[in-house]
Amino acid sequence: MKLGDVLLKQLNKVFTPSTTVTLKVKGYDIVAKTDDEGRAIQAFVGTAREDGTIKGDRYARTLKHDRDGKLIKDHWERKGYAT
């Protein structure tokens, strides 16, 4: 599954730093882990089970900065199934 524009728009928001965020977007349940700056760096997208785990896909985000701190790469990559 490819992340669509609506899901990316929600995942690109800034959240509380170093936490786990639960979202529901377009019928998908999303659990996202954030970094020290509050940006989502890992996301589990699919259907939530009763115990809170997600059955679906796992995504990781690559953020690269240049020497001045300017963001030069922001990329989401599917890493496999989440169970």
mmCIF file of the N, C-alpha and C atoms, coordinates in Angstrom:
data_MODEL
# 
_entry.id   MODEL 
# 
loop_
_atom_site.group_PDB 
_atom_site.id 
_atom_site.type_symbol 
_atom_site.label_atom_id 
_atom_site.label_alt_id 
_atom_site.label_comp_id 
_atom_site.label_asym_id 
_atom_site.label_entity_id 
_atom_site.label_seq_id 
_atom_site.pdbx_PDB_ins_code 
_atom_site.Cartn_x 
_atom_site.Cartn_y 
_atom_site.Cartn_z 
_atom_site.occupancy 
_atom_site.B_iso_or_equiv 
_atom_site.pdbx_formal_charge 
_atom_site.auth_seq_id 
_atom_site.auth_comp_id 
_atom_site.auth_asym_id 
_atom_site.auth_atom_id 
_atom_site.pdbx_PDB_model_num 
ATOM 1   N N  . MET A 1 1  ? 0.842   -1.172 0.000  1.00 0.00 ? 1  MET A N  1 
ATOM 2   C CA . MET A 1 1  ? 0.000   0.000  0.000  1.00 0.00 ? 1  MET A CA 1 
ATOM 3   C C  . MET A 1 1  ? 0.886   1.232  0.000  1.00 0.00 ? 1  MET A C  1 
ATOM 4   N N  . LYS A 1 2  ? 0.572   2.169  -0.816 1.00 0.00 ? 2  LYS A N  1 
ATOM 5   C CA . LYS A 1 2  ? 1.307   3.424  -0.890 1.00 0.00 ? 2  LYS A CA 1 
ATOM 6   C C  . LYS A 1 2  ? 0.597   4.460  -0.020 1.00 0.00 ? 2  LYS A C  1 
ATOM 7   N N  . LEU A 1 3  ? 1.386   5.264  0.679  1.00 0.00 ? 3  LEU A N  1 
ATOM 8   C CA . LEU A 1 3  ? 0.796   6.333  1.479  1.00 0.00 ? 3  LEU A CA 1 
ATOM 9   C C  . LEU A 1 3  ? 0.256   7.406  0.541  1.00 0.00 ? 3  LEU A C  1 
ATOM 10  N N  . GLY A 1 4  ? -1.001  7.761  0.698  1.00 0.00 ? 4  GLY A N  1 
ATOM 11  C CA . GLY A 1 4  ? -1.612  8.772  -0.147 1.00 0.00 ? 4  GLY A CA 1 
ATOM 12  C C  . GLY A 1 4  ? -1.400  10.169 0.397  1.00 0.00 ? 4  GLY A C  1 
ATOM 13  N N  . ASP A 1 5  ? -1.860  11.157 -0.355 1.00 0.00 ? 5  ASP A N  1 
ATOM 14  C CA . ASP A 1 5  ? -1.690  12.554 0.030  1.00 0.00 ? 5  ASP A CA 1 
ATOM 15  C C  . ASP A 1 5  ? -2.388  12.886 1.343  1.00 0.00 ? 5  ASP A C  1 
ATOM 16  N N  . VAL A 1 6  ? -3.568  12.317 1.576  1.00 0.00 ? 6  VAL A N  1 
ATOM 17  C CA . VAL A 1 6  ? -4.312  12.610 2.797  1.00 0.00 ? 6  VAL A CA 1 
ATOM 18  C C  . VAL A 1 6  ? -3.576  12.054 4.015  1.00 0.00 ? 6  VAL A C  1 
ATOM 19  N N  . LEU A 1 7  ? -3.063  10.827 3.904  1.00 0.00 ? 7  LEU A N  1 
ATOM 20  C CA . LEU A 1 7  ? -2.310  10.236 5.011  1.00 0.00 ? 7  LEU A CA 1 
ATOM 21  C C  . LEU A 1 7  ? -1.000  10.986 5.246  1.00 0.00 ? 7  LEU A C  1 
ATOM 22  N N  . LEU A 1 8  ? -0.310  11.357 4.180  1.00 0.00 ? 8  LEU A N  1 
ATOM 23  C CA . LEU A 1 8  ? 0.943   12.105 4.321  1.00 0.00 ? 8  LEU A CA 1 
ATOM 24  C C  . LEU A 1 8  ? 0.720   13.468 4.965  1.00 0.00 ? 8  LEU A C  1 
ATOM 25  N N  . LYS A 1 9  ? -0.390  14.098 4.626  1.00 0.00 ? 9  LYS A N  1 
ATOM 26  C CA . LYS A 1 9  ? -0.693  15.407 5.216  1.00 0.00 ? 9  LYS A CA 1 
ATOM 27  C C  . LYS A 1 9  ? -0.835  15.287 6.733  1.00 0.00 ? 9  LYS A C  1 
ATOM 28  N N  . GLN A 1 10 ? -1.467  14.221 7.199  1.00 0.00 ? 10 GLN A N  1 
ATOM 29  C CA . GLN A 1 10 ? -1.628  14.014 8.636  1.00 0.00 ? 10 GLN A CA 1 
ATOM 30  C C  . GLN A 1 10 ? -0.304  13.632 9.299  1.00 0.00 ? 10 GLN A C  1 
ATOM 31  N N  . LEU A 1 11 ? 0.507   12.811 8.630  1.00 0.00 ? 11 LEU A N  1 
ATOM 32  C CA . LEU A 1 11 ? 1.768   12.364 9.206  1.00 0.00 ? 11 LEU A CA 1 
ATOM 33  C C  . LEU A 1 11 ? 2.846   13.450 9.200  1.00 0.00 ? 11 LEU A C  1 
ATOM 34  N N  . ASN A 1 12 ? 2.697   14.447 8.346  1.00 0.00 ? 12 ASN A N  1 
ATOM 35  C CA . ASN A 1 12 ? 3.683   15.531 8.285  1.00 0.00 ? 12 ASN A CA 1 
ATOM 36  C C  . ASN A 1 12 ? 3.448   16.614 9.328  1.00 0.00 ? 12 ASN A C  1 
ATOM 37  N N  . LYS A 1 13 ? 2.399   16.495 10.105 1.00 0.00 ? 13 LYS A N  1 
ATOM 38  C CA . LYS A 1 13 ? 2.160   17.453 11.177 1.00 0.00 ? 13 LYS A CA 1 
ATOM 39  C C  . LYS A 1 13 ? 3.190   17.252 12.289 1.00 0.00 ? 13 LYS A C  1 
ATOM 40  N N  . VAL A 1 14 ? 3.357   18.270 13.122 1.00 0.00 ? 14 VAL A N  1 
ATOM 41  C CA . VAL A 1 14 ? 4.266   18.169 14.269 1.00 0.00 ? 14 VAL A CA 1 
ATOM 42  C C  . VAL A 1 14 ? 3.435   17.795 15.492 1.00 0.00 ? 14 VAL A C  1 
ATOM 43  N N  . PHE A 1 15 ? 3.858   16.722 16.172 1.00 0.00 ? 15 PHE A N  1 
ATOM 44  C CA . PHE A 1 15 ? 3.165   16.204 17.340 1.00 0.00 ? 15 PHE A CA 1 
ATOM 45  C C  . PHE A 1 15 ? 4.012   16.437 18.589 1.00 0.00 ? 15 PHE A C  1 
ATOM 46  N N  . THR A 1 16 ? 3.571   15.904 19.702 1.00 0.00 ? 16 THR A N  1 
ATOM 47  C CA . THR A 1 16 ? 4.334   15.970 20.942 1.00 0.00 ? 16 THR A CA 1 
ATOM 48  C C  . THR A 1 16 ? 5.620   15.154 20.766 1.00 0.00 ? 16 THR A C  1 
ATOM 49  N N  . PRO A 1 17 ? 6.776   15.705 21.139 1.00 0.00 ? 17 PRO A N  1 
ATOM 50  C CA . PRO A 1 17 ? 8.047   14.993 20.954 1.00 0.00 ? 17 PRO A CA 1 
ATOM 51  C C  . PRO A 1 17 ? 8.126   13.687 21.748 1.00 0.00 ? 17 PRO A C  1 
ATOM 52  N N  . SER A 1 18 ? 8.773   12.699 21.151 1.00 0.00 ? 18 SER A N  1 
ATOM 53  C CA . SER A 1 18 ? 9.087   11.398 21.764 1.00 0.00 ? 18 SER A CA 1 
ATOM 54  C C  . SER A 1 18 ? 7.871   10.697 22.362 1.00 0.00 ? 18 SER A C  1 
ATOM 55  N N  . THR A 1 19 ? 6.804   10.616 21.578 1.00 0.00 ? 19 THR A N  1 
ATOM 56  C CA . THR A 1 19 ? 5.592   9.934  22.025 1.00 0.00 ? 19 THR A CA 1 
ATOM 57  C C  . THR A 1 19 ? 5.060   9.022  20.918 1.00 0.00 ? 19 THR A C  1 
ATOM 58  N N  . THR A 1 20 ? 3.995   8.324  21.248 1.00 0.00 ? 20 THR A N  1 
ATOM 59  C CA . THR A 1 20 ? 3.259   7.527  20.282 1.00 0.00 ? 20 THR A CA 1 
ATOM 60  C C  . THR A 1 20 ? 1.899   8.174  20.086 1.00 0.00 ? 20 THR A C  1 
ATOM 61  N N  . VAL A 1 21 ? 1.536   8.419  18.824 1.00 0.00 ? 21 VAL A N  1 
ATOM 62  C CA . VAL A 1 21 ? 0.308   9.114  18.488 1.00 0.00 ? 21 VAL A CA 1 
ATOM 63  C C  . VAL A 1 21 ? -0.630  8.158  17.766 1.00 0.00 ? 21 VAL A C  1 
ATOM 64  N N  . THR A 1 22 ? -1.907  8.174  18.136 1.00 0.00 ? 22 THR A N  1 
ATOM 65  C CA . THR A 1 22 ? -2.913  7.343  17.489 1.00 0.00 ? 22 THR A CA 1 
ATOM 66  C C  . THR A 1 22 ? -3.833  8.238  16.669 1.00 0.00 ? 22 THR A C  1 
ATOM 67  N N  . LEU A 1 23 ? -4.012  7.881  15.389 1.00 0.00 ? 23 LEU A N  1 
ATOM 68  C CA . LEU A 1 23 ? -4.861  8.655  14.474 1.00 0.00 ? 23 LEU A CA 1 
ATOM 69  C C  . LEU A 1 23 ? -5.819  7.717  13.753 1.00 0.00 ? 23 LEU A C  1 
ATOM 70  N N  . LYS A 1 24 ? -6.883  8.292  13.210 1.00 0.00 ? 24 LYS A N  1 
ATOM 71  C CA . LYS A 1 24 ? -7.798  7.551  12.343 1.00 0.00 ? 24 LYS A CA 1 
ATOM 72  C C  . LYS A 1 24 ? -8.052  8.440  11.132 1.00 0.00 ? 24 LYS A C  1 
ATOM 73  N N  . VAL A 1 25 ? -7.601  7.969  9.961  1.00 0.00 ? 25 VAL A N  1 
ATOM 74  C CA . VAL A 1 25 ? -7.696  8.757  8.735  1.00 0.00 ? 25 VAL A CA 1 
ATOM 75  C C  . VAL A 1 25 ? -8.230  7.875  7.614  1.00 0.00 ? 25 VAL A C  1 
ATOM 76  N N  . LYS A 1 26 ? -9.311  8.307  6.974  1.00 0.00 ? 26 LYS A N  1 
ATOM 77  C CA . LYS A 1 26 ? -9.896  7.616  5.819  1.00 0.00 ? 26 LYS A CA 1 
ATOM 78  C C  . LYS A 1 26 ? -10.116 6.127  6.062  1.00 0.00 ? 26 LYS A C  1 
ATOM 79  N N  . GLY A 1 27 ? -10.580 5.766  7.247  1.00 0.00 ? 27 GLY A N  1 
ATOM 80  C CA . GLY A 1 27 ? -10.874 4.380  7.562  1.00 0.00 ? 27 GLY A CA 1 
ATOM 81  C C  . GLY A 1 27 ? -9.682  3.566  8.018  1.00 0.00 ? 27 GLY A C  1 
ATOM 82  N N  . TYR A 1 28 ? -8.504  4.165  8.033  1.00 0.00 ? 28 TYR A N  1 
ATOM 83  C CA . TYR A 1 28 ? -7.299  3.480  8.513  1.00 0.00 ? 28 TYR A CA 1 
ATOM 84  C C  . TYR A 1 28 ? -6.986  3.912  9.933  1.00 0.00 ? 28 TYR A C  1 
ATOM 85  N N  . ASP A 1 29 ? -6.530  2.965  10.719 1.00 0.00 ? 29 ASP A N  1 
ATOM 86  C CA . ASP A 1 29 ? -6.012  3.274  12.043 1.00 0.00 ? 29 ASP A CA 1 
ATOM 87  C C  . ASP A 1 29 ? -4.503  3.448  11.892 1.00 0.00 ? 29 ASP A C  1 
ATOM 88  N N  . ILE A 1 30 ? -3.950  4.490  12.508 1.00 0.00 ? 30 ILE A N  1 
ATOM 89  C CA . ILE A 1 30 ? -2.525  4.793  12.394 1.00 0.00 ? 30 ILE A CA 1 
ATOM 90  C C  . ILE A 1 30 ? -1.940  4.972  13.779 1.00 0.00 ? 30 ILE A C  1 
ATOM 91  N N  . VAL A 1 31 ? -0.813  4.324  14.017 1.00 0.00 ? 31 VAL A N  1 
ATOM 92  C CA . VAL A 1 31 ? -0.025  4.560  15.220 1.00 0.00 ? 31 VAL A CA 1 
ATOM 93  C C  . VAL A 1 31 ? 1.323   5.064  14.737 1.00 0.00 ? 31 VAL A C  1 
ATOM 94  N N  . ALA A 1 32 ? 1.702   6.271  15.164 1.00 0.00 ? 32 ALA A N  1 
ATOM 95  C CA . ALA A 1 32 ? 2.951   6.885  14.730 1.00 0.00 ? 32 ALA A CA 1 
ATOM 96  C C  . ALA A 1 32 ? 3.844   7.160  15.934 1.00 0.00 ? 32 ALA A C  1 
ATOM 97  N N  . LYS A 1 33 ? 5.123   6.898  15.770 1.00 0.00 ? 33 LYS A N  1 
ATOM 98  C CA . LYS A 1 33 ? 6.115   7.218  16.794 1.00 0.00 ? 33 LYS A CA 1 
ATOM 99  C C  . LYS A 1 33 ? 6.838   8.482  16.348 1.00 0.00 ? 33 LYS A C  1 
ATOM 100 N N  . THR A 1 34 ? 7.087   9.396  17.300 1.00 0.00 ? 34 THR A N  1 
ATOM 101 C CA . THR A 1 34 ? 7.705   10.671 16.960 1.00 0.00 ? 34 THR A CA 1 
ATOM 102 C C  . THR A 1 34 ? 9.134   10.753 17.480 1.00 0.00 ? 34 THR A C  1 
ATOM 103 N N  . ASP A 1 35 ? 9.908   11.658 16.880 1.00 0.00 ? 35 ASP A N  1 
ATOM 104 C CA . ASP A 1 35 ? 11.289  11.871 17.311 1.00 0.00 ? 35 ASP A CA 1 
ATOM 105 C C  . ASP A 1 35 ? 11.355  12.997 18.344 1.00 0.00 ? 35 ASP A C  1 
ATOM 106 N N  . ASP A 1 36 ? 12.564  13.481 18.624 1.00 0.00 ? 36 ASP A N  1 
ATOM 107 C CA . ASP A 1 36 ? 12.764  14.521 19.632 1.00 0.00 ? 36 ASP A CA 1 
ATOM 108 C C  . ASP A 1 36 ? 12.140  15.859 19.256 1.00 0.00 ? 36 ASP A C  1 
ATOM 109 N N  . GLU A 1 37 ? 11.879  16.058 17.966 1.00 0.00 ? 37 GLU A N  1 
ATOM 110 C CA . GLU A 1 37 ? 11.301  17.315 17.496 1.00 0.00 ? 37 GLU A CA 1 
ATOM 111 C C  . GLU A 1 37 ? 9.805   17.205 17.220 1.00 0.00 ? 37 GLU A C  1 
ATOM 112 N N  . GLY A 1 38 ? 9.211   16.037 17.448 1.00 0.00 ? 38 GLY A N  1 
ATOM 113 C CA . GLY A 1 38 ? 7.776   15.855 17.267 1.00 0.00 ? 38 GLY A CA 1 
ATOM 114 C C  . GLY A 1 38 ? 7.360   15.437 15.873 1.00 0.00 ? 38 GLY A C  1 
ATOM 115 N N  . ARG A 1 39 ? 8.317   15.084 15.027 1.00 0.00 ? 39 ARG A N  1 
ATOM 116 C CA . ARG A 1 39 ? 7.990   14.635 13.672 1.00 0.00 ? 39 ARG A CA 1 
ATOM 117 C C  . ARG A 1 39 ? 7.798   13.124 13.678 1.00 0.00 ? 39 ARG A C  1 
ATOM 118 N N  . ALA A 1 40 ? 6.792   12.640 12.965 1.00 0.00 ? 40 ALA A N  1 
ATOM 119 C CA . ALA A 1 40 ? 6.551   11.197 12.871 1.00 0.00 ? 40 ALA A CA 1 
ATOM 120 C C  . ALA A 1 40 ? 7.706   10.558 12.110 1.00 0.00 ? 40 ALA A C  1 
ATOM 121 N N  . ILE A 1 41 ? 8.306   9.509  12.683 1.00 0.00 ? 41 ILE A N  1 
ATOM 122 C CA . ILE A 1 41 ? 9.426   8.836  12.026 1.00 0.00 ? 41 ILE A CA 1 
ATOM 123 C C  . ILE A 1 41 ? 9.123   7.372  11.725 1.00 0.00 ? 41 ILE A C  1 
ATOM 124 N N  . GLN A 1 42 ? 8.096   6.839  12.363 1.00 0.00 ? 42 GLN A N  1 
ATOM 125 C CA . GLN A 1 42 ? 7.683   5.468  12.096 1.00 0.00 ? 42 GLN A CA 1 
ATOM 126 C C  . GLN A 1 42 ? 6.163   5.428  12.191 1.00 0.00 ? 42 GLN A C  1 
ATOM 127 N N  . ALA A 1 43 ? 5.531   4.710  11.262 1.00 0.00 ? 43 ALA A N  1 
ATOM 128 C CA . ALA A 1 43 ? 4.073   4.647  11.256 1.00 0.00 ? 43 ALA A CA 1 
ATOM 129 C C  . ALA A 1 43 ? 3.607   3.230  10.955 1.00 0.00 ? 43 ALA A C  1 
ATOM 130 N N  . PHE A 1 44 ? 2.568   2.830  11.653 1.00 0.00 ? 44 PHE A N  1 
ATOM 131 C CA . PHE A 1 44 ? 1.898   1.559  11.427 1.00 0.00 ? 44 PHE A CA 1 
ATOM 132 C C  . PHE A 1 44 ? 0.502   1.894  10.938 1.00 0.00 ? 44 PHE A C  1 
ATOM 133 N N  . VAL A 1 45 ? 0.147   1.450  9.715  1.00 0.00 ? 45 VAL A N  1 
ATOM 134 C CA . VAL A 1 45 ? -1.112  1.812  9.080  1.00 0.00 ? 45 VAL A CA 1 
ATOM 135 C C  . VAL A 1 45 ? -1.890  0.547  8.769  1.00 0.00 ? 45 VAL A C  1 
ATOM 136 N N  . GLY A 1 46 ? -3.151  0.514  9.178  1.00 0.00 ? 46 GLY A N  1 
ATOM 137 C CA . GLY A 1 46 ? -3.989  -0.650 8.905  1.00 0.00 ? 46 GLY A CA 1 
ATOM 138 C C  . GLY A 1 46 ? -5.218  -0.644 9.776  1.00 0.00 ? 46 GLY A C  1 
ATOM 139 N N  . THR A 1 47 ? -5.533  -1.813 10.346 1.00 0.00 ? 47 THR A N  1 
ATOM 140 C CA . THR A 1 47 ? -6.691  -1.983 11.204 1.00 0.00 ? 47 THR A CA 1 
ATOM 141 C C  . THR A 1 47 ? -6.217  -2.278 12.624 1.00 0.00 ? 47 THR A C  1 
ATOM 142 N N  . ALA A 1 48 ? -6.768  -1.551 13.584 1.00 0.00 ? 48 ALA A N  1 
ATOM 143 C CA . ALA A 1 48 ? -6.375  -1.746 14.984 1.00 0.00 ? 48 ALA A CA 1 
ATOM 144 C C  . ALA A 1 48 ? -7.094  -2.957 15.558 1.00 0.00 ? 48 ALA A C  1 
ATOM 145 N N  . ARG A 1 49 ? -6.355  -3.732 16.327 1.00 0.00 ? 49 ARG A N  1 
ATOM 146 C CA . ARG A 1 49 ? -6.937  -4.861 17.044 1.00 0.00 ? 49 ARG A CA 1 
ATOM 147 C C  . ARG A 1 49 ? -7.380  -4.392 18.421 1.00 0.00 ? 49 ARG A C  1 
ATOM 148 N N  . GLU A 1 50 ? -8.033  -5.277 19.174 1.00 0.00 ? 50 GLU A N  1 
ATOM 149 C CA . GLU A 1 50 ? -8.535  -4.926 20.504 1.00 0.00 ? 50 GLU A CA 1 
ATOM 150 C C  . GLU A 1 50 ? -7.419  -4.553 21.469 1.00 0.00 ? 50 GLU A C  1 
ATOM 151 N N  . ASP A 1 51 ? -6.242  -5.162 21.307 1.00 0.00 ? 51 ASP A N  1 
ATOM 152 C CA . ASP A 1 51 ? -5.131  -4.869 22.219 1.00 0.00 ? 51 ASP A CA 1 
ATOM 153 C C  . ASP A 1 51 ? -4.340  -3.629 21.817 1.00 0.00 ? 51 ASP A C  1 
ATOM 154 N N  . GLY A 1 52 ? -4.727  -2.952 20.734 1.00 0.00 ? 52 GLY A N  1 
ATOM 155 C CA . GLY A 1 52 ? -4.083  -1.716 20.320 1.00 0.00 ? 52 GLY A CA 1 
ATOM 156 C C  . GLY A 1 52 ? -3.033  -1.873 19.238 1.00 0.00 ? 52 GLY A C  1 
ATOM 157 N N  . THR A 1 53 ? -2.682  -3.112 18.896 1.00 0.00 ? 53 THR A N  1 
ATOM 158 C CA . THR A 1 53 ? -1.701  -3.313 17.833 1.00 0.00 ? 53 THR A CA 1 
ATOM 159 C C  . THR A 1 53 ? -2.364  -3.122 16.473 1.00 0.00 ? 53 THR A C  1 
ATOM 160 N N  . ILE A 1 54 ? -1.553  -2.846 15.477 1.00 0.00 ? 54 ILE A N  1 
ATOM 161 C CA . ILE A 1 54 ? -2.051  -2.596 14.130 1.00 0.00 ? 54 ILE A CA 1 
ATOM 162 C C  . ILE A 1 54 ? -1.727  -3.782 13.232 1.00 0.00 ? 54 ILE A C  1 
ATOM 163 N N  . LYS A 1 55 ? -2.712  -4.239 12.488 1.00 0.00 ? 55 LYS A N  1 
ATOM 164 C CA . LYS A 1 55 ? -2.493  -5.250 11.464 1.00 0.00 ? 55 LYS A CA 1 
ATOM 165 C C  . LYS A 1 55 ? -2.552  -4.523 10.133 1.00 0.00 ? 55 LYS A C  1 
ATOM 166 N N  . GLY A 1 56 ? -1.414  -4.459 9.461  1.00 0.00 ? 56 GLY A N  1 
ATOM 167 C CA . GLY A 1 56 ? -1.343  -3.716 8.204  1.00 0.00 ? 56 GLY A CA 1 
ATOM 168 C C  . GLY A 1 56 ? 0.089   -3.568 7.745  1.00 0.00 ? 56 GLY A C  1 
ATOM 169 N N  . ASP A 1 57 ? 0.509   -2.340 7.464  1.00 0.00 ? 57 ASP A N  1 
ATOM 170 C CA . ASP A 1 57 ? 1.840   -2.068 6.942  1.00 0.00 ? 57 ASP A CA 1 
ATOM 171 C C  . ASP A 1 57 ? 2.639   -1.175 7.884  1.00 0.00 ? 57 ASP A C  1 
ATOM 172 N N  . ARG A 1 58 ? 3.965   -1.337 7.815  1.00 0.00 ? 58 ARG A N  1 
ATOM 173 C CA . ARG A 1 58 ? 4.877   -0.540 8.630  1.00 0.00 ? 58 ARG A CA 1 
ATOM 174 C C  . ARG A 1 58 ? 5.691   0.356  7.704  1.00 0.00 ? 58 ARG A C  1 
ATOM 175 N N  . TYR A 1 59 ? 5.821   1.623  8.064  1.00 0.00 ? 59 TYR A N  1 
ATOM 176 C CA . TYR A 1 59 ? 6.558   2.599  7.282  1.00 0.00 ? 59 TYR A CA 1 
ATOM 177 C C  . TYR A 1 59 ? 7.595   3.290  8.146  1.00 0.00 ? 59 TYR A C  1 
ATOM 178 N N  . ALA A 1 60 ? 8.724   3.645  7.537  1.00 0.00 ? 60 ALA A N  1 
ATOM 179 C CA . ALA A 1 60 ? 9.770   4.399  8.222  1.00 0.00 ? 60 ALA A CA 1 
ATOM 180 C C  . ALA A 1 60 ? 10.073  5.647  7.398  1.00 0.00 ? 60 ALA A C  1 
ATOM 181 N N  . ARG A 1 61 ? 10.414  6.711  8.079  1.00 0.00 ? 61 ARG A N  1 
ATOM 182 C CA . ARG A 1 61 ? 10.665  7.997  7.441  1.00 0.00 ? 61 ARG A CA 1 
ATOM 183 C C  . ARG A 1 61 ? 12.157  8.316  7.488  1.00 0.00 ? 61 ARG A C  1 
ATOM 184 N N  . THR A 1 62 ? 12.693  8.757  6.357  1.00 0.00 ? 62 THR A N  1 
ATOM 185 C CA . THR A 1 62 ? 14.077  9.189  6.271  1.00 0.00 ? 62 THR A CA 1 
ATOM 186 C C  . THR A 1 62 ? 14.103  10.708 6.192  1.00 0.00 ? 62 THR A C  1 
ATOM 187 N N  . LEU A 1 63 ? 14.793  11.329 7.129  1.00 0.00 ? 63 LEU A N  1 
ATOM 188 C CA . LEU A 1 63 ? 14.967  12.781 7.142  1.00 0.00 ? 63 LEU A CA 1 
ATOM 189 C C  . LEU A 1 63 ? 16.462  13.069 7.078  1.00 0.00 ? 63 LEU A C  1 
ATOM 190 N N  . LYS A 1 64 ? 16.888  13.804 6.054  1.00 0.00 ? 64 LYS A N  1 
ATOM 191 C CA . LYS A 1 64 ? 18.295  14.170 5.927  1.00 0.00 ? 64 LYS A CA 1 
ATOM 192 C C  . LYS A 1 64 ? 18.407  15.686 5.850  1.00 0.00 ? 64 LYS A C  1 
ATOM 193 N N  . HIS A 1 65 ? 19.409  16.200 6.552  1.00 0.00 ? 65 HIS A N  1 
ATOM 194 C CA . HIS A 1 65 ? 19.657  17.634 6.605  1.00 0.00 ? 65 HIS A CA 1 
ATOM 195 C C  . HIS A 1 65 ? 21.062  17.918 6.082  1.00 0.00 ? 65 HIS A C  1 
ATOM 196 N N  . ASP A 1 66 ? 21.241  19.133 5.524  1.00 0.00 ? 66 ASP A N  1 
ATOM 197 C CA . ASP A 1 66 ? 22.587  19.533 5.124  1.00 0.00 ? 66 ASP A CA 1 
ATOM 198 C C  . ASP A 1 66 ? 23.327  20.115 6.330  1.00 0.00 ? 66 ASP A C  1 
ATOM 199 N N  . ARG A 1 67 ? 24.515  20.613 6.121  1.00 0.00 ? 67 ARG A N  1 
ATOM 200 C CA . ARG A 1 67 ? 25.323  21.120 7.231  1.00 0.00 ? 67 ARG A CA 1 
ATOM 201 C C  . ARG A 1 67 ? 24.721  22.336 7.905  1.00 0.00 ? 67 ARG A C  1 
ATOM 202 N N  . ASP A 1 68 ? 23.896  23.080 7.180  1.00 0.00 ? 68 ASP A N  1 
ATOM 203 C CA . ASP A 1 68 ? 23.249  24.261 7.744  1.00 0.00 ? 68 ASP A CA 1 
ATOM 204 C C  . ASP A 1 68 ? 21.963  23.920 8.485  1.00 0.00 ? 68 ASP A C  1 
ATOM 205 N N  . GLY A 1 69 ? 21.549  22.658 8.456  1.00 0.00 ? 69 GLY A N  1 
ATOM 206 C CA . GLY A 1 69 ? 20.335  22.227 9.124  1.00 0.00 ? 69 GLY A CA 1 
ATOM 207 C C  . GLY A 1 69 ? 19.103  22.278 8.244  1.00 0.00 ? 69 GLY A C  1 
ATOM 208 N N  . LYS A 1 70 ? 19.285  22.606 6.970  1.00 0.00 ? 70 LYS A N  1 
ATOM 209 C CA . LYS A 1 70 ? 18.165  22.671 6.029  1.00 0.00 ? 70 LYS A CA 1 
ATOM 210 C C  . LYS A 1 70 ? 17.785  21.252 5.598  1.00 0.00 ? 70 LYS A C  1 
ATOM 211 N N  . LEU A 1 71 ? 16.491  20.963 5.587  1.00 0.00 ? 71 LEU A N  1 
ATOM 212 C CA . LEU A 1 71 ? 15.988  19.641 5.202  1.00 0.00 ? 71 LEU A CA 1 
ATOM 213 C C  . LEU A 1 71 ? 16.183  19.437 3.704  1.00 0.00 ? 71 LEU A C  1 
ATOM 214 N N  . ILE A 1 72 ? 16.893  18.366 3.331  1.00 0.00 ? 72 ILE A N  1 
ATOM 215 C CA . ILE A 1 72 ? 17.127  18.104 1.910  1.00 0.00 ? 72 ILE A CA 1 
ATOM 216 C C  . ILE A 1 72 ? 16.423  16.827 1.433  1.00 0.00 ? 72 ILE A C  1 
ATOM 217 N N  . LYS A 1 73 ? 16.020  15.963 2.386  1.00 0.00 ? 73 LYS A N  1 
ATOM 218 C CA . LYS A 1 73 ? 15.322  14.735 1.991  1.00 0.00 ? 73 LYS A CA 1 
ATOM 219 C C  . LYS A 1 73 ? 14.299  14.366 3.053  1.00 0.00 ? 73 LYS A C  1 
ATOM 220 N N  . ASP A 1 74 ? 13.080  14.112 2.611  1.00 0.00 ? 74 ASP A N  1 
ATOM 221 C CA . ASP A 1 74 ? 11.991  13.677 3.472  1.00 0.00 ? 74 ASP A CA 1 
ATOM 222 C C  . ASP A 1 74 ? 11.252  12.590 2.711  1.00 0.00 ? 74 ASP A C  1 
ATOM 223 N N  . HIS A 1 75 ? 11.447  11.340 3.117  1.00 0.00 ? 75 HIS A N  1 
ATOM 224 C CA . HIS A 1 75 ? 10.949  10.214 2.337  1.00 0.00 ? 75 HIS A CA 1 
ATOM 225 C C  . HIS A 1 75 ? 10.368  9.141  3.239  1.00 0.00 ? 75 HIS A C  1 
ATOM 226 N N  . TRP A 1 76 ? 9.153   8.650  2.913  1.00 0.00 ? 76 TRP A N  1 
ATOM 227 C CA . TRP A 1 76 ? 8.532   7.528  3.614  1.00 0.00 ? 76 TRP A CA 1 
ATOM 228 C C  . TRP A 1 76 ? 8.764   6.265  2.791  1.00 0.00 ? 76 TRP A C  1 
ATOM 229 N N  . GLU A 1 77 ? 9.139   5.172  3.470  1.00 0.00 ? 77 GLU A N  1 
ATOM 230 C CA . GLU A 1 77 ? 9.395   3.909  2.798  1.00 0.00 ? 77 GLU A CA 1 
ATOM 231 C C  . GLU A 1 77 ? 8.667   2.782  3.518  1.00 0.00 ? 77 GLU A C  1 
ATOM 232 N N  . ARG A 1 78 ? 8.012   1.927  2.737  1.00 0.00 ? 78 ARG A N  1 
ATOM 233 C CA . ARG A 1 78 ? 7.339   0.768  3.312  1.00 0.00 ? 78 ARG A CA 1 
ATOM 234 C C  . ARG A 1 78 ? 8.367   -0.265 3.707  1.00 0.00 ? 78 ARG A C  1 
ATOM 235 N N  . LYS A 1 79 ? 8.291   -0.735 4.947  1.00 0.00 ? 79 LYS A N  1 
ATOM 236 C CA . LYS A 1 79 ? 9.264   -1.690 5.469  1.00 0.00 ? 79 LYS A CA 1 
ATOM 237 C C  . LYS A 1 79 ? 8.716   -3.108 5.568  1.00 0.00 ? 79 LYS A C  1 
ATOM 238 N N  . GLY A 1 80 ? 7.416   -3.281 5.378  1.00 0.00 ? 80 GLY A N  1 
ATOM 239 C CA . GLY A 1 80 ? 6.850   -4.630 5.431  1.00 0.00 ? 80 GLY A CA 1 
ATOM 240 C C  . GLY A 1 80 ? 5.538   -4.652 6.177  1.00 0.00 ? 80 GLY A C  1 
ATOM 241 N N  . TYR A 1 81 ? 5.128   -5.857 6.522  1.00 0.00 ? 81 TYR A N  1 
ATOM 242 C CA . TYR A 1 81 ? 3.858   -6.035 7.212  1.00 0.00 ? 81 TYR A CA 1 
ATOM 243 C C  . TYR A 1 81 ? 4.011   -5.808 8.708  1.00 0.00 ? 81 TYR A C  1 
ATOM 244 N N  . ALA A 1 82 ? 2.964   -5.293 9.308  1.00 0.00 ? 82 ALA A N  1 
ATOM 245 C CA . ALA A 1 82 ? 2.904   -5.126 10.761 1.00 0.00 ? 82 ALA A CA 1 
ATOM 246 C C  . ALA A 1 82 ? 1.838   -6.060 11.288 1.00 0.00 ? 82 ALA A C  1 
ATOM 247 N N  . THR A 1 83 ? 2.184   -6.835 12.286 1.00 0.00 ? 83 THR A N  1 
ATOM 248 C CA . THR A 1 83 ? 1.202   -7.755 12.867 1.00 0.00 ? 83 THR A CA 1 
ATOM 249 C C  . THR A 1 83 ? 1.102   -7.581 14.355 1.00 0.00 ? 83 THR A C  1 
# 
